[in-house]
């Protein structure tokens, strides 16, 4: 299978510090990530959980490990659905990378997701993330709205 990657970028009229806050602040992530708040100490090698309430129960729809973190510049972590039918093993985790760059008060936020080739249900998971060509754009648009409104 060829290398499968979903990559999207957006320009946000805000300082990089505000965009970074939207990525790591659970109160902010809840606004754009389907009601999920992040739970992590934001250190390399640490767990990252996406927690939400569903029908009165707390669930973890996504979990991973922080692979790399450079505050206000880079955040890279793995993701897996712990409720999926495939095994929770390293090969089945995907990678998500956020890159931030600020020029003259405008932050460019680039998100890429990869690792589909070796993962269980990789092609289906790629198609889900690819989202008919939209990829991460709907989430990026929400992040932009939140950050620019602050």
C-alpha positions as CSV (number, residue, x, y, z in Angstrom):
1,X,0.0,0.0,0.0
2,X,1.3,3.5,-0.9
3,X,2.0,6.0,1.9
4,X,-1.4,7.4,3.0
5,X,-1.4,10.8,4.7
6,X,-4.1,13.3,5.4
7,X,-2.7,16.9,5.6
8,X,-4.5,20.2,6.0
9,X,-3.5,23.7,7.0
10,X,-5.3,26.9,8.0
11,X,-4.2,30.5,8.7
12,X,-5.5,31.9,12.0
13,X,-5.4,35.6,12.8
14,X,-4.1,35.1,16.3
15,X,-0.8,34.7,18.1
16,X,0.6,31.2,18.2
17,X,0.2,31.1,22.0
18,X,-3.6,31.3,21.6
19,X,-3.6,28.5,19.0
20,X,-1.4,26.3,21.2
21,X,-3.8,26.9,24.1
22,X,-6.7,25.6,21.9
23,X,-4.7,22.4,21.2
24,X,-3.8,21.5,24.8
25,X,-6.5,23.2,27.0
26,X,-9.3,20.7,27.8
27,X,-11.9,23.5,28.0
28,X,-11.0,24.5,24.4
29,X,-10.7,21.0,22.9
30,X,-14.2,20.2,24.1
31,X,-15.5,23.0,21.9
32,X,-14.2,21.5,18.6
33,X,-13.4,17.9,19.2
34,X,-16.9,16.5,19.5
35,X,-17.2,17.3,23.2
36,X,-13.9,15.5,24.1
37,X,-11.5,17.1,26.5
38,X,-7.9,16.2,26.6
39,X,-6.3,14.6,29.7
40,X,-2.5,14.7,29.7
41,X,0.5,16.2,31.5
42,X,1.7,17.2,28.0
43,X,5.2,15.6,28.3
44,X,6.9,13.4,25.8
45,X,6.1,9.7,26.4
46,X,3.0,10.6,28.4
47,X,-0.5,9.2,27.8
48,X,-3.1,11.4,26.0
49,X,-6.8,10.6,26.6
50,X,-9.8,12.1,24.8
51,X,-12.6,12.0,27.4
52,X,-16.3,12.8,26.9
53,X,-19.7,12.2,28.4
54,X,-22.0,10.0,26.4
55,X,-25.5,9.2,27.6
56,X,-24.5,10.1,31.1
57,X,-21.4,7.9,31.1
58,X,-17.8,9.0,30.8
59,X,-16.0,7.3,27.9
60,X,-12.6,7.4,26.3
61,X,-13.2,7.3,22.5
62,X,-9.5,8.0,21.6
63,X,-6.3,7.4,23.4
64,X,-2.6,7.7,22.6
65,X,0.9,8.6,23.6
66,X,2.7,12.0,23.1
67,X,5.6,11.3,20.8
68,X,7.0,14.8,20.6
69,X,6.1,18.2,22.0
70,X,7.7,21.6,21.6
71,X,5.3,24.1,23.1
72,X,3.9,26.6,20.5
73,X,5.6,24.8,17.7
74,X,5.0,21.0,17.5
75,X,2.7,18.4,19.0
76,X,2.9,14.8,17.7
77,X,0.9,12.0,19.3
78,X,-0.5,8.5,18.5
79,X,-4.2,7.7,18.4
80,X,-6.3,4.6,18.6
81,X,-10.0,3.9,19.4
82,X,-9.7,1.8,22.6
83,X,-13.2,0.5,21.9
84,X,-12.4,-0.8,18.4
85,X,-12.5,-4.5,17.5
86,X,-8.8,-4.6,16.4
87,X,-6.1,-5.2,18.9
88,X,-4.6,-2.4,21.0
89,X,-1.0,-2.9,19.8
90,X,1.6,-0.3,18.5
91,X,1.1,-1.2,14.8
92,X,-2.6,-0.2,15.0
93,X,-1.9,3.3,16.3
94,X,-2.0,6.3,13.9
95,X,0.1,9.4,14.2
96,X,-1.3,13.0,14.4
97,X,1.1,15.9,14.0
98,X,0.3,19.6,14.6
99,X,2.8,22.1,13.4
100,X,2.5,25.8,14.2
101,X,4.2,28.8,12.6
102,X,3.6,32.4,13.3
103,X,4.4,35.3,11.0
104,X,3.2,38.9,11.6
105,X,0.5,37.9,14.1
106,X,-0.9,35.1,11.9
107,X,-0.5,31.5,12.9
108,X,-0.5,28.8,10.3
109,X,-1.6,25.5,11.8
110,X,-0.9,22.4,9.8
111,X,-2.2,19.0,10.8
112,X,-1.2,15.7,9.3
113,X,-2.3,12.1,10.1
114,X,-0.4,9.0,8.9
115,X,0.4,5.4,9.8
116,X,-2.6,3.9,8.0
117,X,-0.6,1.5,5.9
118,X,0.4,-0.9,8.7
119,X,-2.7,-0.4,10.9
120,X,-5.6,-2.8,11.2
121,X,-8.5,-1.5,9.1
122,X,-6.0,1.0,7.7
123,X,-7.7,1.7,4.4
124,X,-11.1,2.2,6.1
125,X,-9.6,4.5,8.8
126,X,-7.8,6.5,6.1
127,X,-11.1,7.0,4.2
128,X,-12.8,8.1,7.5
129,X,-10.1,10.7,8.2
130,X,-9.8,11.7,4.5
131,X,-13.5,12.5,4.8
132,X,-14.2,12.9,1.0
133,X,-11.2,15.3,0.7
134,X,-12.2,17.4,3.7
135,X,-9.7,15.7,6.1
136,X,-9.1,17.8,9.2
137,X,-10.6,21.0,7.6
138,X,-13.9,21.0,9.6
139,X,-11.9,20.8,12.9
140,X,-9.4,23.4,11.8
141,X,-12.3,25.8,10.9
142,X,-13.7,25.3,14.4
143,X,-10.3,26.0,16.0
144,X,-10.0,29.1,13.9
145,X,-13.4,30.4,15.0
146,X,-12.7,29.7,18.7
147,X,-9.2,31.3,18.7
148,X,-10.2,34.3,16.7
149,X,-13.2,34.9,18.9
150,X,-11.1,35.1,22.1
